[in-house]
């Protein structure tokens, strides 16, 4: 037989939570979520911005390494159509990586990148008044031209990211959002 004092203790333990306790916990969680949501949104946008510029960085380095490894010229240019080896006109649509052997041999599609919508938009920054539509790497990994790129999202230039391909083929990422790797502030339309 259970003693009355033990039985009352068991009933108190098995009782659960009161409605007031549950409402207080829900209120605390709601306040914490309301405070954390803007920071979470900013973190997501920053990660998308970094992901977009890193994808271009990886594609350019992949093209350069392929040119060196396979001893065949390669290029990175804007995406135009699915399974196409023809370059497009806008980096915002994504880009393709091609091996371009020359001598009448057709280019080979090596890699395709298409950005998620909506997301940061990549674009070429004009160098000496000329926007880059193709980044070529010769068999020694040397780039045919200096190329500068940026990614922008609706938050503007202070969150933009930059990337530069110099004449030796070295691909460099900007470390500070809003500041171009080649110097100065970035602006976004």
C-alpha positions, 0 to 999 in steps of 0.5 A: 500500500502506498502511503498518502504522502507518497501518493500526493508527491507522485501526483504532483510529479505526473501533473505536467505543465500549467497553461500559464507556464506553456504560454510564458515559454511560447512568449519567450520563444516568439520574442527571441525569434523576432530578434533573431530573424533579421540577423538570420536574413542578413546571414543568408544574404551574405552566404549567397553573395559569398557563394556566387563569387566563390562559384566564379572563382572556382570556375576560373581556377578550374579553367586555368588548372585544366589548361595547365594539366591537359595542355589545351586552351580553356575559357570561361564565358557567359552561359547562353543555352543548355548544352551549348558551347556558344558564349552568351552576353550576360554573366548574370545568367551564369557561365560555362567553362570550355576547352578550346583546342583549336585547329578545327576541333570543336570546343568541349563543354567542361562545366556549367554554372547557373545561379539560383533565382533570386540571388546575387548577380555577377557582372563584368567590371569594365577595365579601360572601358571594356567589359570582359565577355570571355576569359581565355587561358593558354596552355601555360595558364596565362590569361589573355586579358585582365578581367574584373568581376563583381556580384551584387544583390539588392542591398547595394554596393556596400555588400558587393563582392569582387574578383580579379583575373590578372594577366598572369592568370592568377585569380584573386578574391576581394576579402572585404565586402564593398571594396574592390580587390583592385582598389576602391569602393564597389557600386551596384546598380 
